[in-house]
């Protein structure tokens, strides 16, 4: 059964102002290049541009607050004048400065910044993560990944709601302290998470699979070679479409235009809408 929230899910476009992000690291270090790319994402149909100045890929080295601020603030300020901007950070000072510059959503992979979002009156994305970037992919382990992730996200949702955050998205954290099998299990059970999150008062569920490494081993089933990052488009789009049909309200992607077109096709000519 289709579970699209309707009319179409939001599309969050990825803009990494970093030298070491797994997909586009180093491409948009110059603020002018980053701003131009952000404008391209909006023109392609992004509802939100998610700006990050610290890579959260497995094995990433932490970045100091001053450096992260230097990278993101000019970009946030420029893009917030004409588009909705999210700040992808785990640091309160970065979130606060980005909000002052115009960001209205905090995309928080650490699941710790609900108080900042509450105090400043902006939205918050709470993501589940086991471990931290330097070590999270060494030996991820769960008894039941679906129930454990769901329980953790509901706890974060409850804390944020109690603190007064009005817009709360929950994200199962595909690829953040999970094996490929864990990722697939979470994707298979997205519908249950959507129902539970809605019942608990969440704005919606956000999912990001775009170009992630687990797609490199499943998109070419007859090969033992891992697909390179720029060869994972089909897997990225397939999992985004699956997430849409399960009722996910926001998809975080690098390939905005294709995802927007797929969402419009599902909700329009194919007649896939929310269950009545």
C-alpha positions as CSV (number, residue, x, y, z in Angstrom):
1,X,0.0,0.0,0.0
2,X,1.2,3.5,-0.8
3,X,1.9,5.7,2.2
4,X,3.0,9.0,0.6
5,X,2.2,11.9,2.9
6,X,1.2,14.0,0.0
7,X,1.3,15.8,-2.2
8,X,5.0,15.0,-2.5
9,X,7.8,14.5,0.0
10,X,10.2,17.4,0.6
11,X,13.6,17.1,-1.1
12,X,16.6,18.3,0.9
13,X,19.6,19.0,-1.3
14,X,23.1,18.3,0.0
15,X,25.7,21.0,0.0
16,X,29.0,20.1,1.7
17,X,31.5,22.9,2.2
18,X,34.2,20.5,3.2
19,X,37.4,19.0,1.7
20,X,36.7,15.5,2.8
21,X,33.0,14.5,2.4
22,X,32.6,11.1,0.8
23,X,30.8,12.3,-2.4
24,X,31.5,16.0,-3.1
25,X,34.4,16.8,-0.7
26,X,36.5,19.6,-2.1
27,X,34.2,20.7,-4.8
28,X,32.6,23.7,-3.0
29,X,35.2,25.0,-0.6
30,X,35.2,28.4,-2.2
31,X,32.1,30.2,-0.9
32,X,31.2,31.5,-4.4
33,X,31.2,27.9,-5.7
34,X,29.1,26.7,-2.8
35,X,26.6,29.5,-3.2
36,X,26.3,28.8,-6.9
37,X,25.8,25.2,-6.3
38,X,23.1,25.9,-3.7
39,X,21.3,28.1,-6.2
40,X,21.5,25.2,-8.7
41,X,20.0,22.8,-6.1
42,X,17.1,25.2,-5.5
43,X,16.5,25.7,-9.3
44,X,16.5,21.9,-9.6
45,X,13.7,21.7,-7.1
46,X,15.2,21.4,-3.6
47,X,12.8,22.5,-0.9
48,X,15.7,22.9,1.6
49,X,19.5,23.2,1.1
50,X,21.4,21.4,3.8
51,X,24.8,23.1,4.4
52,X,27.5,21.3,6.3
53,X,31.1,22.3,7.1
54,X,32.3,19.1,8.8
55,X,32.3,15.7,7.2
56,X,30.4,13.0,9.0
57,X,31.5,10.2,6.8
58,X,33.0,7.1,8.5
59,X,36.6,7.8,9.6
60,X,36.2,11.6,9.2
61,X,38.4,13.8,11.3
62,X,36.6,16.4,13.6
63,X,36.8,20.1,12.6
64,X,37.2,23.0,15.0
65,X,34.3,25.3,15.6
66,X,36.1,28.4,14.1
67,X,36.9,26.5,10.9
68,X,33.4,25.1,10.6
69,X,31.9,28.6,11.0
70,X,34.3,30.0,8.5
71,X,33.2,27.5,5.9
72,X,29.4,27.7,6.4
73,X,28.4,31.2,7.4
74,X,28.9,33.0,4.1
75,X,27.0,30.3,2.3
76,X,24.1,30.1,4.8
77,X,23.7,33.9,4.7
78,X,23.7,34.1,1.0
79,X,21.3,31.2,0.3
80,X,18.9,32.0,3.2
81,X,17.9,35.2,1.4
82,X,16.0,33.1,-1.2
83,X,15.7,29.6,0.0
84,X,15.1,27.5,3.1
85,X,18.4,26.5,4.7
86,X,19.3,23.8,7.1
87,X,22.6,23.7,9.0
88,X,24.2,20.2,9.2
89,X,26.2,20.4,12.5
90,X,26.6,18.9,15.9
91,X,28.0,22.0,17.6
92,X,25.7,24.5,19.4
93,X,27.8,27.6,18.5
94,X,27.7,26.7,14.8
95,X,23.9,26.0,14.9
96,X,23.4,29.3,16.8
97,X,25.5,31.3,14.3
98,X,23.9,29.7,11.3
99,X,20.4,30.4,12.6
100,X,21.4,34.0,13.2
101,X,22.5,34.0,9.5
102,X,19.1,32.7,8.4
103,X,19.0,28.9,8.8
104,X,15.6,27.6,10.1
105,X,16.4,23.8,10.5
106,X,19.2,22.1,12.4
107,X,20.2,18.7,10.9
108,X,21.9,17.1,13.8
109,X,23.5,13.7,13.3
110,X,24.5,13.5,17.0
111,X,20.9,13.8,18.3
112,X,21.9,16.3,20.9
113,X,20.8,19.8,19.8
114,X,17.1,19.8,20.6
115,X,17.6,22.5,23.3
116,X,19.3,24.8,20.8
117,X,16.5,24.3,18.4
118,X,13.9,25.0,21.1
119,X,15.6,28.1,22.4
120,X,15.9,29.6,19.0
121,X,12.6,28.5,17.6
122,X,13.7,26.5,14.6
123,X,13.1,22.9,13.4
124,X,15.3,20.0,14.3
125,X,16.3,16.7,12.6
126,X,17.2,14.0,15.1
127,X,19.2,11.3,13.6
128,X,20.2,7.9,15.1
129,X,23.9,7.1,15.1
130,X,25.8,4.4,16.9
131,X,29.3,5.7,17.7
132,X,30.9,8.7,16.1
133,X,32.5,9.2,12.6
134,X,36.0,8.0,13.6
135,X,34.7,4.6,14.8
136,X,31.1,4.1,13.9
137,X,31.7,1.6,11.1
138,X,34.2,-0.6,12.8
139,X,31.9,-3.1,14.3
140,X,28.3,-1.9,14.4
141,X,26.2,-4.3,16.6
142,X,22.5,-4.5,17.5
143,X,20.2,-7.1,18.9
144,X,17.3,-5.9,16.8
145,X,18.3,-2.9,14.8
146,X,14.8,-1.8,13.8
147,X,13.3,-1.8,17.3
148,X,16.5,-0.3,18.9
149,X,16.6,2.6,16.4
150,X,12.9,3.2,16.7
151,X,13.1,3.3,20.5
152,X,16.1,5.7,20.4
153,X,14.4,8.1,18.0
154,X,11.2,8.1,20.0
155,X,13.2,9.1,23.1
156,X,14.8,12.0,21.2
157,X,11.4,13.0,19.8
158,X,9.9,13.1,23.4
159,X,12.8,15.2,24.7
160,X,12.6,17.7,21.9
161,X,8.8,18.0,22.1
162,X,9.0,18.5,25.9
163,X,11.6,21.2,25.3
164,X,9.2,23.0,22.9
165,X,10.6,22.2,19.5
166,X,7.7,22.6,17.1
167,X,9.1,21.0,14.0
168,X,10.8,17.6,14.6
169,X,12.0,15.2,12.0
170,X,13.4,11.8,12.9
171,X,16.1,10.1,10.7
172,X,17.1,6.4,11.1
173,X,20.6,7.2,10.2
174,X,21.3,5.0,7.2
175,X,25.0,4.3,7.2
176,X,25.7,5.8,10.6
177,X,26.9,2.9,12.7
178,X,25.1,0.3,10.6
179,X,26.2,-2.6,8.4
180,X,24.6,-3.0,4.9
181,X,22.3,-5.6,6.5
182,X,21.2,-3.1,9.2
183,X,20.6,-0.5,6.5
184,X,18.4,-2.8,4.5
185,X,16.4,-3.9,7.5
186,X,15.7,-0.3,8.4
187,X,14.6,0.5,4.9
188,X,12.4,-2.6,4.7
189,X,10.6,-1.4,7.9
190,X,10.3,2.3,7.1
191,X,6.5,2.2,7.1
192,X,6.4,1.1,10.7
193,X,8.7,3.9,11.7
194,X,6.6,6.4,9.8
195,X,3.5,5.3,11.6
196,X,5.1,5.3,15.0
197,X,6.7,8.7,14.5
198,X,3.5,10.3,13.3
199,X,1.6,8.9,16.2
200,X,4.2,10.3,18.6
201,X,3.9,13.8,17.1
202,X,6.8,14.0,14.7
203,X,6.6,16.3,11.7
204,X,7.8,13.4,9.7
205,X,10.6,10.9,8.9
206,X,13.7,12.0,6.9
207,X,15.8,9.4,5.1
208,X,19.2,9.9,3.4
209,X,20.7,7.0,1.3
210,X,22.2,9.1,-1.4
211,X,25.4,7.6,-2.9
212,X,26.2,5.8,0.4
213,X,28.6,2.9,0.4
214,X,26.2,0.1,1.0
215,X,24.6,0.9,-2.4
216,X,27.9,0.1,-4.1
217,X,27.6,-3.6,-3.3
218,X,23.9,-4.1,-4.2
219,X,23.5,-2.1,-7.4
220,X,25.6,-4.5,-9.4
221,X,24.6,-7.9,-8.2
222,X,26.6,-9.9,-10.7
223,X,29.9,-8.2,-9.7
224,X,32.1,-8.5,-6.7
225,X,33.5,-5.0,-7.3
226,X,32.2,-2.1,-5.2
227,X,30.7,0.7,-7.3
228,X,32.4,4.1,-7.0
229,X,30.5,6.9,-5.4
230,X,29.5,8.5,-8.7
231,X,28.2,5.2,-9.9
232,X,25.5,4.8,-7.3
233,X,22.8,7.0,-8.8
234,X,20.4,4.2,-9.6
235,X,20.6,2.7,-6.1
236,X,20.2,6.2,-4.6
237,X,17.1,6.9,-6.7
238,X,15.6,3.4,-6.1
239,X,15.9,3.7,-2.3
240,X,14.6,7.3,-2.4
241,X,11.5,6.1,-4.3
242,X,11.0,3.2,-1.9
243,X,11.2,5.6,1.0
244,X,8.6,7.9,-0.6
245,X,6.2,5.0,-1.0
246,X,6.6,4.2,2.7
247,X,5.4,7.6,3.8
248,X,8.8,9.3,4.4
249,X,8.2,13.1,4.4
250,X,11.7,14.3,3.4
251,X,14.5,12.8,1.3
252,X,18.1,14.0,1.6
253,X,19.9,13.7,-1.8
254,X,22.7,14.9,-4.0
255,X,20.7,14.4,-7.2
256,X,17.8,16.8,-6.6
257,X,16.3,17.1,-10.0
258,X,15.9,13.3,-10.6
259,X,14.5,12.8,-7.1
260,X,12.0,15.7,-7.5
261,X,10.8,14.3,-10.9
262,X,10.4,10.8,-9.3
263,X,8.4,12.3,-6.5
264,X,6.1,14.2,-8.9
265,X,5.6,11.1,-11.0
266,X,4.6,9.0,-8.0
267,X,2.1,11.6,-6.7
268,X,0.8,12.7,-10.1
269,X,0.5,10.5,-13.2
270,X,0.9,7.2,-11.3
271,X,-1.7,8.3,-8.8
272,X,0.2,7.2,-5.8
273,X,-1.1,9.1,-2.9
274,X,-1.7,8.8,0.8
275,X,-3.9,5.9,1.9
276,X,-7.5,6.9,2.2
